[in-house]
Every structure is written in C-alpha cells, then in structure tokens.
Amino acid sequence: MLKRIYNYLISYQEKKVALWQIDNLSDAQLKDIGYTRSQLYEAVYGKPIQNKVKSKRSWQLYKTSNA
C-alpha cells in the first residue's frame, strides 16, 4: 500500500513539473509542437479540464474516455 502511495506521489509530481515546463514555452514553440495553451492540461494529464472543453476534438476525446 505504501508503494502505491509513493508511486502516486511521484507520478503527481512528475505531471506537475511537466505542466510547468510546457506552460513556460513560448507560443511559437507550442505551435511548433502542435499545441495551444488551452490544450496543455490535456496534453499532460490526458483529459480535458471538466466543464471547460472548448474544442470539438477535446470533447470527442472526453466522451470516449468516460464512456
């Protein structure tokens, strides 16, 4: 059980760092890798922010992941 908690905390911290790193890229750098600022959370966590889905593609991904 402690190992699961430890792994969860490590995963959580890695995702937090990844979000911080990708959030600090310039708009031009984000465009080069094919993302917009509104897609950053989904890129790191793999799911759109609840109740703030803006793009049609994000909505489709959200529906299929929660089906």
CHARMM internal coordinates of N, CA and C (Angstrom, degrees):
IC EDIT
DIST 1 N 1 CA 1.4474
DIST 1 CA 1 C 1.5325
ANGL 1 N 1 CA 1 C 110.97
DIST 1 C 2 N 1.3273
ANGL 1 CA 1 C 2 N 117.15
DIHE 1 N 1 CA 1 C 2 N -41.82
DIST 2 N 2 CA 1.4608
ANGL 1 C 2 N 2 CA 119.33
DIHE 1 CA 1 C 2 N 2 CA 179.35
DIST 2 CA 2 C 1.5220
ANGL 2 N 2 CA 2 C 111.02
DIHE 1 C 2 N 2 CA 2 C -64.91
DIST 2 C 3 N 1.3248
ANGL 2 CA 2 C 3 N 116.28
DIHE 2 N 2 CA 2 C 3 N -34.04
DIST 3 N 3 CA 1.4564
ANGL 2 C 3 N 3 CA 119.64
DIHE 2 CA 2 C 3 N 3 CA 178.49
DIST 3 CA 3 C 1.5335
ANGL 3 N 3 CA 3 C 110.81
DIHE 2 C 3 N 3 CA 3 C -64.46
DIST 3 C 4 N 1.3415
ANGL 3 CA 3 C 4 N 117.34
DIHE 3 N 3 CA 3 C 4 N -39.71
DIST 4 N 4 CA 1.4691
ANGL 3 C 4 N 4 CA 120.85
DIHE 3 CA 3 C 4 N 4 CA 177.33
DIST 4 CA 4 C 1.5234
ANGL 4 N 4 CA 4 C 111.15
DIHE 3 C 4 N 4 CA 4 C -63.41
DIST 4 C 5 N 1.3046
ANGL 4 CA 4 C 5 N 116.94
DIHE 4 N 4 CA 4 C 5 N -42.37
DIST 5 N 5 CA 1.4647
ANGL 4 C 5 N 5 CA 121.26
DIHE 4 CA 4 C 5 N 5 CA 178.29
DIST 5 CA 5 C 1.5194
ANGL 5 N 5 CA 5 C 110.24
DIHE 4 C 5 N 5 CA 5 C -63.78
DIST 5 C 6 N 1.3232
ANGL 5 CA 5 C 6 N 115.58
DIHE 5 N 5 CA 5 C 6 N -44.55
DIST 6 N 6 CA 1.4612
ANGL 5 C 6 N 6 CA 121.13
DIHE 5 CA 5 C 6 N 6 CA 178.88
DIST 6 CA 6 C 1.5295
ANGL 6 N 6 CA 6 C 110.33
DIHE 5 C 6 N 6 CA 6 C -60.23
DIST 6 C 7 N 1.3315
ANGL 6 CA 6 C 7 N 117.05
DIHE 6 N 6 CA 6 C 7 N -47.62
DIST 7 N 7 CA 1.4671
ANGL 6 C 7 N 7 CA 121.02
DIHE 6 CA 6 C 7 N 7 CA 179.84
DIST 7 CA 7 C 1.5207
ANGL 7 N 7 CA 7 C 111.75
DIHE 6 C 7 N 7 CA 7 C -62.97
DIST 7 C 8 N 1.3296
ANGL 7 CA 7 C 8 N 116.96
DIHE 7 N 7 CA 7 C 8 N -37.91
DIST 8 N 8 CA 1.4611
ANGL 7 C 8 N 8 CA 120.81
DIHE 7 CA 7 C 8 N 8 CA 177.14
DIST 8 CA 8 C 1.5344
ANGL 8 N 8 CA 8 C 110.39
DIHE 7 C 8 N 8 CA 8 C -63.02
DIST 8 C 9 N 1.3142
ANGL 8 CA 8 C 9 N 116.80
DIHE 8 N 8 CA 8 C 9 N -45.06
DIST 9 N 9 CA 1.4631
ANGL 8 C 9 N 9 CA 120.61
DIHE 8 CA 8 C 9 N 9 CA -179.38
DIST 9 CA 9 C 1.5249
ANGL 9 N 9 CA 9 C 111.33
DIHE 8 C 9 N 9 CA 9 C -64.39
DIST 9 C 10 N 1.3250
ANGL 9 CA 9 C 10 N 117.00
DIHE 9 N 9 CA 9 C 10 N -40.29
DIST 10 N 10 CA 1.4603
ANGL 9 C 10 N 10 CA 120.92
DIHE 9 CA 9 C 10 N 10 CA 177.98
DIST 10 CA 10 C 1.5334
ANGL 10 N 10 CA 10 C 109.85
DIHE 9 C 10 N 10 CA 10 C -63.70
DIST 10 C 11 N 1.3301
ANGL 10 CA 10 C 11 N 116.43
DIHE 10 N 10 CA 10 C 11 N -46.33
DIST 11 N 11 CA 1.4596
ANGL 10 C 11 N 11 CA 121.13
DIHE 10 CA 10 C 11 N 11 CA 179.72
DIST 11 CA 11 C 1.5273
ANGL 11 N 11 CA 11 C 110.85
DIHE 10 C 11 N 11 CA 11 C -61.70
DIST 11 C 12 N 1.3163
ANGL 11 CA 11 C 12 N 116.99
DIHE 11 N 11 CA 11 C 12 N -43.61
DIST 12 N 12 CA 1.4582
ANGL 11 C 12 N 12 CA 122.34
DIHE 11 CA 11 C 12 N 12 CA 179.16
DIST 12 CA 12 C 1.5307
ANGL 12 N 12 CA 12 C 110.55
DIHE 11 C 12 N 12 CA 12 C -60.29
DIST 12 C 13 N 1.3185
ANGL 12 CA 12 C 13 N 116.81
DIHE 12 N 12 CA 12 C 13 N -45.12
DIST 13 N 13 CA 1.4614
ANGL 12 C 13 N 13 CA 120.82
DIHE 12 CA 12 C 13 N 13 CA -179.10
DIST 13 CA 13 C 1.5320
ANGL 13 N 13 CA 13 C 111.30
DIHE 12 C 13 N 13 CA 13 C -66.72
DIST 13 C 14 N 1.3299
ANGL 13 CA 13 C 14 N 116.82
DIHE 13 N 13 CA 13 C 14 N -40.28
DIST 14 N 14 CA 1.4668
ANGL 13 C 14 N 14 CA 120.11
DIHE 13 CA 13 C 14 N 14 CA 178.65
DIST 14 CA 14 C 1.5252
ANGL 14 N 14 CA 14 C 111.11
DIHE 13 C 14 N 14 CA 14 C -62.75
DIST 14 C 15 N 1.3217
ANGL 14 CA 14 C 15 N 117.12
DIHE 14 N 14 CA 14 C 15 N -40.91
DIST 15 N 15 CA 1.4632
ANGL 14 C 15 N 15 CA 120.71
DIHE 14 CA 14 C 15 N 15 CA 178.98
DIST 15 CA 15 C 1.5220
ANGL 15 N 15 CA 15 C 111.06
DIHE 14 C 15 N 15 CA 15 C -67.25
DIST 15 C 16 N 1.3245
ANGL 15 CA 15 C 16 N 116.15
DIHE 15 N 15 CA 15 C 16 N -38.24
DIST 16 N 16 CA 1.4582
ANGL 15 C 16 N 16 CA 120.69
DIHE 15 CA 15 C 16 N 16 CA 178.25
DIST 16 CA 16 C 1.5314
ANGL 16 N 16 CA 16 C 110.76
DIHE 15 C 16 N 16 CA 16 C -62.38
DIST 16 C 17 N 1.3217
ANGL 16 CA 16 C 17 N 115.62
DIHE 16 N 16 CA 16 C 17 N -43.84
DIST 17 N 17 CA 1.4622
ANGL 16 C 17 N 17 CA 120.76
DIHE 16 CA 16 C 17 N 17 CA 178.80
DIST 17 CA 17 C 1.5229
ANGL 17 N 17 CA 17 C 110.64
DIHE 16 C 17 N 17 CA 17 C -65.56
DIST 17 C 18 N 1.3335
ANGL 17 CA 17 C 18 N 116.81
DIHE 17 N 17 CA 17 C 18 N -42.86
DIST 18 N 18 CA 1.4651
ANGL 17 C 18 N 18 CA 120.61
DIHE 17 CA 17 C 18 N 18 CA 179.29
DIST 18 CA 18 C 1.5274
ANGL 18 N 18 CA 18 C 110.91
DIHE 17 C 18 N 18 CA 18 C -61.02
DIST 18 C 19 N 1.3263
ANGL 18 CA 18 C 19 N 116.55
DIHE 18 N 18 CA 18 C 19 N -42.68
DIST 19 N 19 CA 1.4622
ANGL 18 C 19 N 19 CA 120.45
DIHE 18 CA 18 C 19 N 19 CA 178.68
DIST 19 CA 19 C 1.5282
ANGL 19 N 19 CA 19 C 110.31
DIHE 18 C 19 N 19 CA 19 C -63.48
DIST 19 C 20 N 1.3177
ANGL 19 CA 19 C 20 N 117.14
DIHE 19 N 19 CA 19 C 20 N -41.87
DIST 20 N 20 CA 1.4586
ANGL 19 C 20 N 20 CA 121.02
DIHE 19 CA 19 C 20 N 20 CA 179.05
DIST 20 CA 20 C 1.5285
ANGL 20 N 20 CA 20 C 110.11
DIHE 19 C 20 N 20 CA 20 C -63.17
DIST 20 C 21 N 1.3357
ANGL 20 CA 20 C 21 N 116.95
DIHE 20 N 20 CA 20 C 21 N -44.52
DIST 21 N 21 CA 1.4602
ANGL 20 C 21 N 21 CA 120.62
DIHE 20 CA 20 C 21 N 21 CA -178.49
DIST 21 CA 21 C 1.5213
ANGL 21 N 21 CA 21 C 111.58
DIHE 20 C 21 N 21 CA 21 C -64.24
DIST 21 C 22 N 1.3145
ANGL 21 CA 21 C 22 N 116.86
DIHE 21 N 21 CA 21 C 22 N -46.49
DIST 22 N 22 CA 1.4624
ANGL 21 C 22 N 22 CA 119.56
DIHE 21 CA 21 C 22 N 22 CA -177.61
DIST 22 CA 22 C 1.5288
ANGL 22 N 22 CA 22 C 110.93
DIHE 21 C 22 N 22 CA 22 C -71.70
DIST 22 C 23 N 1.3120
ANGL 22 CA 22 C 23 N 117.52
DIHE 22 N 22 CA 22 C 23 N -28.22
DIST 23 N 23 CA 1.4603
ANGL 22 C 23 N 23 CA 121.62
DIHE 22 CA 22 C 23 N 23 CA 177.88
DIST 23 CA 23 C 1.5218
ANGL 23 N 23 CA 23 C 111.34
DIHE 22 C 23 N 23 CA 23 C -69.75
DIST 23 C 24 N 1.3145
ANGL 23 CA 23 C 24 N 117.25
DIHE 23 N 23 CA 23 C 24 N -24.74
DIST 24 N 24 CA 1.4626
ANGL 23 C 24 N 24 CA 121.20
DIHE 23 CA 23 C 24 N 24 CA -179.13
DIST 24 CA 24 C 1.5220
ANGL 24 N 24 CA 24 C 113.55
DIHE 23 C 24 N 24 CA 24 C -90.12
DIST 24 C 25 N 1.3152
ANGL 24 CA 24 C 25 N 118.08
DIHE 24 N 24 CA 24 C 25 N 5.08
DIST 25 N 25 CA 1.4579
ANGL 24 C 25 N 25 CA 121.03
DIHE 24 CA 24 C 25 N 25 CA 173.62
DIST 25 CA 25 C 1.5268
ANGL 25 N 25 CA 25 C 109.06
DIHE 24 C 25 N 25 CA 25 C -77.07
DIST 25 C 26 N 1.3117
ANGL 25 CA 25 C 26 N 115.61
DIHE 25 N 25 CA 25 C 26 N 153.85
DIST 26 N 26 CA 1.4672
ANGL 25 C 26 N 26 CA 119.20
DIHE 25 CA 25 C 26 N 26 CA 177.17
DIST 26 CA 26 C 1.5250
ANGL 26 N 26 CA 26 C 109.25
DIHE 25 C 26 N 26 CA 26 C -75.48
DIST 26 C 27 N 1.3196
ANGL 26 CA 26 C 27 N 115.74
DIHE 26 N 26 CA 26 C 27 N 165.31
DIST 27 N 27 CA 1.4655
ANGL 26 C 27 N 27 CA 120.30
DIHE 26 CA 26 C 27 N 27 CA 178.80
DIST 27 CA 27 C 1.5257
ANGL 27 N 27 CA 27 C 110.89
DIHE 26 C 27 N 27 CA 27 C -61.87
DIST 27 C 28 N 1.3278
ANGL 27 CA 27 C 28 N 117.20
DIHE 27 N 27 CA 27 C 28 N -36.19
DIST 28 N 28 CA 1.4634
ANGL 27 C 28 N 28 CA 120.97
DIHE 27 CA 27 C 28 N 28 CA 179.12
DIST 28 CA 28 C 1.5328
ANGL 28 N 28 CA 28 C 110.64
DIHE 27 C 28 N 28 CA 28 C -65.83
DIST 28 C 29 N 1.3257
ANGL 28 CA 28 C 29 N 117.26
DIHE 28 N 28 CA 28 C 29 N -40.79
DIST 29 N 29 CA 1.4616
ANGL 28 C 29 N 29 CA 120.87
DIHE 28 CA 28 C 29 N 29 CA 178.33
DIST 29 CA 29 C 1.5229
ANGL 29 N 29 CA 29 C 111.00
DIHE 28 C 29 N 29 CA 29 C -65.84
DIST 29 C 30 N 1.3194
ANGL 29 CA 29 C 30 N 116.40
DIHE 29 N 29 CA 29 C 30 N -40.91
DIST 30 N 30 CA 1.4622
ANGL 29 C 30 N 30 CA 119.89
DIHE 29 CA 29 C 30 N 30 CA 177.27
DIST 30 CA 30 C 1.5223
ANGL 30 N 30 CA 30 C 110.77
DIHE 29 C 30 N 30 CA 30 C -63.09
DIST 30 C 31 N 1.3216
ANGL 30 CA 30 C 31 N 116.82
DIHE 30 N 30 CA 30 C 31 N -40.45
DIST 31 N 31 CA 1.4580
ANGL 30 C 31 N 31 CA 120.58
DIHE 30 CA 30 C 31 N 31 CA 178.96
DIST 31 CA 31 C 1.5250
ANGL 31 N 31 CA 31 C 110.37
DIHE 30 C 31 N 31 CA 31 C -63.43
DIST 31 C 32 N 1.3282
ANGL 31 CA 31 C 32 N 117.06
DIHE 31 N 31 CA 31 C 32 N -37.45
DIST 32 N 32 CA 1.4646
ANGL 31 C 32 N 32 CA 121.20
DIHE 31 CA 31 C 32 N 32 CA 178.92
DIST 32 CA 32 C 1.5273
ANGL 32 N 32 CA 32 C 111.97
DIHE 31 C 32 N 32 CA 32 C -61.98
DIST 32 C 33 N 1.3134
ANGL 32 CA 32 C 33 N 117.21
DIHE 32 N 32 CA 32 C 33 N -35.70
DIST 33 N 33 CA 1.4653
ANGL 32 C 33 N 33 CA 119.50
DIHE 32 CA 32 C 33 N 33 CA -179.77
DIST 33 CA 33 C 1.5340
ANGL 33 N 33 CA 33 C 112.24
DIHE 32 C 33 N 33 CA 33 C -93.30
DIST 33 C 34 N 1.3253
ANGL 33 CA 33 C 34 N 116.55
DIHE 33 N 33 CA 33 C 34 N -0.32
DIST 34 N 34 CA 1.4578
ANGL 33 C 34 N 34 CA 120.58
DIHE 33 CA 33 C 34 N 34 CA 172.47
DIST 34 CA 34 C 1.5186
ANGL 34 N 34 CA 34 C 115.92
DIHE 33 C 34 N 34 CA 34 C 87.92
DIST 34 C 35 N 1.3228
ANGL 34 CA 34 C 35 N 117.78
DIHE 34 N 34 CA 34 C 35 N 26.41
DIST 35 N 35 CA 1.4670
ANGL 34 C 35 N 35 CA 121.44
DIHE 34 CA 34 C 35 N 35 CA 178.65
DIST 35 CA 35 C 1.5149
ANGL 35 N 35 CA 35 C 110.95
DIHE 34 C 35 N 35 CA 35 C -124.68
DIST 35 C 36 N 1.3206
ANGL 35 CA 35 C 36 N 114.91
DIHE 35 N 35 CA 35 C 36 N 156.46
DIST 36 N 36 CA 1.4594
ANGL 35 C 36 N 36 CA 121.07
DIHE 35 CA 35 C 36 N 36 CA 170.58
DIST 36 CA 36 C 1.5250
ANGL 36 N 36 CA 36 C 107.08
DIHE 35 C 36 N 36 CA 36 C -114.42
DIST 36 C 37 N 1.2964
ANGL 36 CA 36 C 37 N 116.76
DIHE 36 N 36 CA 36 C 37 N 166.37
DIST 37 N 37 CA 1.4750
ANGL 36 C 37 N 37 CA 120.07
DIHE 36 CA 36 C 37 N 37 CA -178.86
DIST 37 CA 37 C 1.5266
ANGL 37 N 37 CA 37 C 112.32
DIHE 36 C 37 N 37 CA 37 C -58.68
DIST 37 C 38 N 1.3223
ANGL 37 CA 37 C 38 N 116.22
DIHE 37 N 37 CA 37 C 38 N -32.82
DIST 38 N 38 CA 1.4653
ANGL 37 C 38 N 38 CA 119.21
DIHE 37 CA 37 C 38 N 38 CA -178.30
DIST 38 CA 38 C 1.5265
ANGL 38 N 38 CA 38 C 112.77
DIHE 37 C 38 N 38 CA 38 C -71.85
DIST 38 C 39 N 1.3225
ANGL 38 CA 38 C 39 N 117.83
DIHE 38 N 38 CA 38 C 39 N -13.04
DIST 39 N 39 CA 1.4612
ANGL 38 C 39 N 39 CA 121.47
DIHE 38 CA 38 C 39 N 39 CA -178.68
DIST 39 CA 39 C 1.5255
ANGL 39 N 39 CA 39 C 113.29
DIHE 38 C 39 N 39 CA 39 C -100.33
DIST 39 C 40 N 1.3177
ANGL 39 CA 39 C 40 N 118.53
DIHE 39 N 39 CA 39 C 40 N 0.07
DIST 40 N 40 CA 1.4623
ANGL 39 C 40 N 40 CA 121.15
DIHE 39 CA 39 C 40 N 40 CA -173.96
DIST 40 CA 40 C 1.5199
ANGL 40 N 40 CA 40 C 112.69
DIHE 39 C 40 N 40 CA 40 C -63.02
DIST 40 C 41 N 1.3057
ANGL 40 CA 40 C 41 N 117.57
DIHE 40 N 40 CA 40 C 41 N -47.06
DIST 41 N 41 CA 1.4670
ANGL 40 C 41 N 41 CA 120.80
DIHE 40 CA 40 C 41 N 41 CA -178.95
DIST 41 CA 41 C 1.5245
ANGL 41 N 41 CA 41 C 110.32
DIHE 40 C 41 N 41 CA 41 C -59.07
DIST 41 C 42 N 1.3156
ANGL 41 CA 41 C 42 N 115.93
DIHE 41 N 41 CA 41 C 42 N -44.15
DIST 42 N 42 CA 1.4627
ANGL 41 C 42 N 42 CA 120.65
DIHE 41 CA 41 C 42 N 42 CA -179.80
DIST 42 CA 42 C 1.5242
ANGL 42 N 42 CA 42 C 110.97
DIHE 41 C 42 N 42 CA 42 C -65.88
DIST 42 C 43 N 1.3248
ANGL 42 CA 42 C 43 N 117.22
DIHE 42 N 42 CA 42 C 43 N -36.62
DIST 43 N 43 CA 1.4633
ANGL 42 C 43 N 43 CA 120.79
DIHE 42 CA 42 C 43 N 43 CA -179.98
DIST 43 CA 43 C 1.5272
ANGL 43 N 43 CA 43 C 111.36
DIHE 42 C 43 N 43 CA 43 C -64.26
DIST 43 C 44 N 1.3123
ANGL 43 CA 43 C 44 N 117.35
DIHE 43 N 43 CA 43 C 44 N -36.86
DIST 44 N 44 CA 1.4663
ANGL 43 C 44 N 44 CA 121.05
DIHE 43 CA 43 C 44 N 44 CA -177.66
DIST 44 CA 44 C 1.5248
ANGL 44 N 44 CA 44 C 111.50
DIHE 43 C 44 N 44 CA 44 C -85.32
DIST 44 C 45 N 1.3223
ANGL 44 CA 44 C 45 N 117.27
DIHE 44 N 44 CA 44 C 45 N -48.21
DIST 45 N 45 CA 1.4649
ANGL 44 C 45 N 45 CA 120.70
DIHE 44 CA 44 C 45 N 45 CA -174.12
DIST 45 CA 45 C 1.5258
ANGL 45 N 45 CA 45 C 113.78
DIHE 44 C 45 N 45 CA 45 C -93.38
DIST 45 C 46 N 1.3252
ANGL 45 CA 45 C 46 N 117.48
DIHE 45 N 45 CA 45 C 46 N -12.76
DIST 46 N 46 CA 1.4524
ANGL 45 C 46 N 46 CA 120.97
DIHE 45 CA 45 C 46 N 46 CA 177.07
DIST 46 CA 46 C 1.5108
ANGL 46 N 46 CA 46 C 115.21
DIHE 45 C 46 N 46 CA 46 C 79.38
DIST 46 C 47 N 1.3140
ANGL 46 CA 46 C 47 N 117.25
DIHE 46 N 46 CA 46 C 47 N 12.05
DIST 47 N 47 CA 1.4640
ANGL 46 C 47 N 47 CA 120.45
DIHE 46 CA 46 C 47 N 47 CA 177.65
DIST 47 CA 47 C 1.5244
ANGL 47 N 47 CA 47 C 108.83
DIHE 46 C 47 N 47 CA 47 C -149.87
DIST 47 C 48 N 1.3266
ANGL 47 CA 47 C 48 N 117.13
DIHE 47 N 47 CA 47 C 48 N 146.11
DIST 48 N 48 CA 1.4667
ANGL 47 C 48 N 48 CA 119.51
DIHE 47 CA 47 C 48 N 48 CA 179.37
DIST 48 CA 48 C 1.5301
ANGL 48 N 48 CA 48 C 111.09
DIHE 47 C 48 N 48 CA 48 C -71.92
DIST 48 C 49 N 1.3048
ANGL 48 CA 48 C 49 N 115.08
DIHE 48 N 48 CA 48 C 49 N 157.54
DIST 49 N 49 CA 1.4618
ANGL 48 C 49 N 49 CA 119.99
DIHE 48 CA 48 C 49 N 49 CA 176.24
DIST 49 CA 49 C 1.5212
ANGL 49 N 49 CA 49 C 108.25
DIHE 48 C 49 N 49 CA 49 C -66.45
DIST 49 C 50 N 1.3226
ANGL 49 CA 49 C 50 N 117.24
DIHE 49 N 49 CA 49 C 50 N 132.32
DIST 50 N 50 CA 1.4657
ANGL 49 C 50 N 50 CA 121.98
DIHE 49 CA 49 C 50 N 50 CA -178.73
DIST 50 CA 50 C 1.5290
ANGL 50 N 50 CA 50 C 110.15
DIHE 49 C 50 N 50 CA 50 C -56.80
DIST 50 C 51 N 1.3339
ANGL 50 CA 50 C 51 N 115.64
DIHE 50 N 50 CA 50 C 51 N 136.22
DIST 51 N 51 CA 1.4655
ANGL 50 C 51 N 51 CA 124.28
DIHE 50 CA 50 C 51 N 51 CA 175.47
DIST 51 CA 51 C 1.5210
ANGL 51 N 51 CA 51 C 114.26
DIHE 50 C 51 N 51 CA 51 C 64.35
DIST 51 C 52 N 1.3160
ANGL 51 CA 51 C 52 N 118.19
DIHE 51 N 51 CA 51 C 52 N 11.61
DIST 52 N 52 CA 1.4545
ANGL 51 C 52 N 52 CA 119.70
DIHE 51 CA 51 C 52 N 52 CA 178.78
DIST 52 CA 52 C 1.5284
ANGL 52 N 52 CA 52 C 110.42
DIHE 51 C 52 N 52 CA 52 C -130.96
DIST 52 C 53 N 1.3237
ANGL 52 CA 52 C 53 N 116.60
DIHE 52 N 52 CA 52 C 53 N 31.52
DIST 53 N 53 CA 1.4534
ANGL 52 C 53 N 53 CA 121.19
DIHE 52 CA 52 C 53 N 53 CA 179.94
DIST 53 CA 53 C 1.5186
ANGL 53 N 53 CA 53 C 108.39
DIHE 52 C 53 N 53 CA 53 C -77.41
DIST 53 C 54 N 1.3278
ANGL 53 CA 53 C 54 N 116.42
DIHE 53 N 53 CA 53 C 54 N 123.53
DIST 54 N 54 CA 1.4544
ANGL 53 C 54 N 54 CA 119.74
DIHE 53 CA 53 C 54 N 54 CA -175.32
DIST 54 CA 54 C 1.5232
ANGL 54 N 54 CA 54 C 112.46
DIHE 53 C 54 N 54 CA 54 C -110.24
DIST 54 C 55 N 1.3142
ANGL 54 CA 54 C 55 N 117.48
DIHE 54 N 54 CA 54 C 55 N -40.92
DIST 55 N 55 CA 1.4587
ANGL 54 C 55 N 55 CA 118.59
DIHE 54 CA 54 C 55 N 55 CA -175.64
DIST 55 CA 55 C 1.5215
ANGL 55 N 55 CA 55 C 111.39
DIHE 54 C 55 N 55 CA 55 C -90.54
DIST 55 C 56 N 1.3030
ANGL 55 CA 55 C 56 N 115.68
DIHE 55 N 55 CA 55 C 56 N 153.81
DIST 56 N 56 CA 1.4597
ANGL 55 C 56 N 56 CA 121.19
DIHE 55 CA 55 C 56 N 56 CA 179.92
DIST 56 CA 56 C 1.5270
ANGL 56 N 56 CA 56 C 110.12
DIHE 55 C 56 N 56 CA 56 C -64.34
DIST 56 C 57 N 1.3379
ANGL 56 CA 56 C 57 N 117.23
DIHE 56 N 56 CA 56 C 57 N -39.98
DIST 57 N 57 CA 1.4629
ANGL 56 C 57 N 57 CA 121.40
DIHE 56 CA 56 C 57 N 57 CA 179.63
DIST 57 CA 57 C 1.5284
ANGL 57 N 57 CA 57 C 110.65
DIHE 56 C 57 N 57 CA 57 C -62.64
DIST 57 C 58 N 1.3069
ANGL 57 CA 57 C 58 N 117.51
DIHE 57 N 57 CA 57 C 58 N -43.46
DIST 58 N 58 CA 1.4589
ANGL 57 C 58 N 58 CA 120.63
DIHE 57 CA 57 C 58 N 58 CA 178.43
DIST 58 CA 58 C 1.5193
ANGL 58 N 58 CA 58 C 110.66
DIHE 57 C 58 N 58 CA 58 C -60.96
DIST 58 C 59 N 1.3231
ANGL 58 CA 58 C 59 N 116.38
DIHE 58 N 58 CA 58 C 59 N -39.83
DIST 59 N 59 CA 1.4546
ANGL 58 C 59 N 59 CA 120.00
DIHE 58 CA 58 C 59 N 59 CA 179.79
DIST 59 CA 59 C 1.5199
ANGL 59 N 59 CA 59 C 110.54
DIHE 58 C 59 N 59 CA 59 C -64.71
DIST 59 C 60 N 1.3329
ANGL 59 CA 59 C 60 N 117.50
DIHE 59 N 59 CA 59 C 60 N -40.82
DIST 60 N 60 CA 1.4606
ANGL 59 C 60 N 60 CA 120.82
DIHE 59 CA 59 C 60 N 60 CA 178.49
DIST 60 CA 60 C 1.5239
ANGL 60 N 60 CA 60 C 110.66
DIHE 59 C 60 N 60 CA 60 C -64.09
DIST 60 C 61 N 1.3232
ANGL 60 CA 60 C 61 N 117.18
DIHE 60 N 60 CA 60 C 61 N -42.91
DIST 61 N 61 CA 1.4699
ANGL 60 C 61 N 61 CA 120.84
DIHE 60 CA 60 C 61 N 61 CA 177.93
DIST 61 CA 61 C 1.5219
ANGL 61 N 61 CA 61 C 110.51
DIHE 60 C 61 N 61 CA 61 C -63.73
DIST 61 C 62 N 1.3238
ANGL 61 CA 61 C 62 N 116.64
DIHE 61 N 61 CA 61 C 62 N -40.01
DIST 62 N 62 CA 1.4487
ANGL 61 C 62 N 62 CA 121.40
DIHE 61 CA 61 C 62 N 62 CA 179.91
DIST 62 CA 62 C 1.5354
ANGL 62 N 62 CA 62 C 110.63
DIHE 61 C 62 N 62 CA 62 C -63.97
DIST 62 C 63 N 1.3345
ANGL 62 CA 62 C 63 N 116.81
DIHE 62 N 62 CA 62 C 63 N -44.01
DIST 63 N 63 CA 1.4654
ANGL 62 C 63 N 63 CA 120.63
DIHE 62 CA 62 C 63 N 63 CA -179.13
DIST 63 CA 63 C 1.5276
ANGL 63 N 63 CA 63 C 110.85
DIHE 62 C 63 N 63 CA 63 C -64.20
DIST 63 C 64 N 1.3366
ANGL 63 CA 63 C 64 N 117.34
DIHE 63 N 63 CA 63 C 64 N -43.23
DIST 64 N 64 CA 1.4646
ANGL 63 C 64 N 64 CA 119.55
DIHE 63 CA 63 C 64 N 64 CA -176.96
DIST 64 CA 64 C 1.5256
ANGL 64 N 64 CA 64 C 111.55
DIHE 63 C 64 N 64 CA 64 C -70.51
DIST 64 C 65 N 1.3238
ANGL 64 CA 64 C 65 N 117.52
DIHE 64 N 64 CA 64 C 65 N -33.88
DIST 65 N 65 CA 1.4646
ANGL 64 C 65 N 65 CA 119.29
DIHE 64 CA 64 C 65 N 65 CA -179.28
DIST 65 CA 65 C 1.5256
ANGL 65 N 65 CA 65 C 112.31
DIHE 64 C 65 N 65 CA 65 C -74.96
DIST 65 C 66 N 1.3229
ANGL 65 CA 65 C 66 N 117.80
DIHE 65 N 65 CA 65 C 66 N -21.47
DIST 66 N 66 CA 1.4648
ANGL 65 C 66 N 66 CA 121.22
DIHE 65 CA 65 C 66 N 66 CA -179.30
DIST 66 CA 66 C 1.5255
ANGL 66 N 66 CA 66 C 112.81
DIHE 65 C 66 N 66 CA 66 C -105.89
DIST 66 C 67 N 1.3105
ANGL 66 CA 66 C 67 N 116.76
DIHE 66 N 66 CA 66 C 67 N 10.42
DIST 67 N 67 CA 1.4826
ANGL 66 C 67 N 67 CA 120.18
DIHE 66 CA 66 C 67 N 67 CA -178.55
DIST 67 CA 67 C 1.5064
ANGL 67 N 67 CA 67 C 111.32
DIHE 66 C 67 N 67 CA 67 C -77.67
END
COOR INIT
IC SEED 1 N 1 CA 1 C
IC BUILD
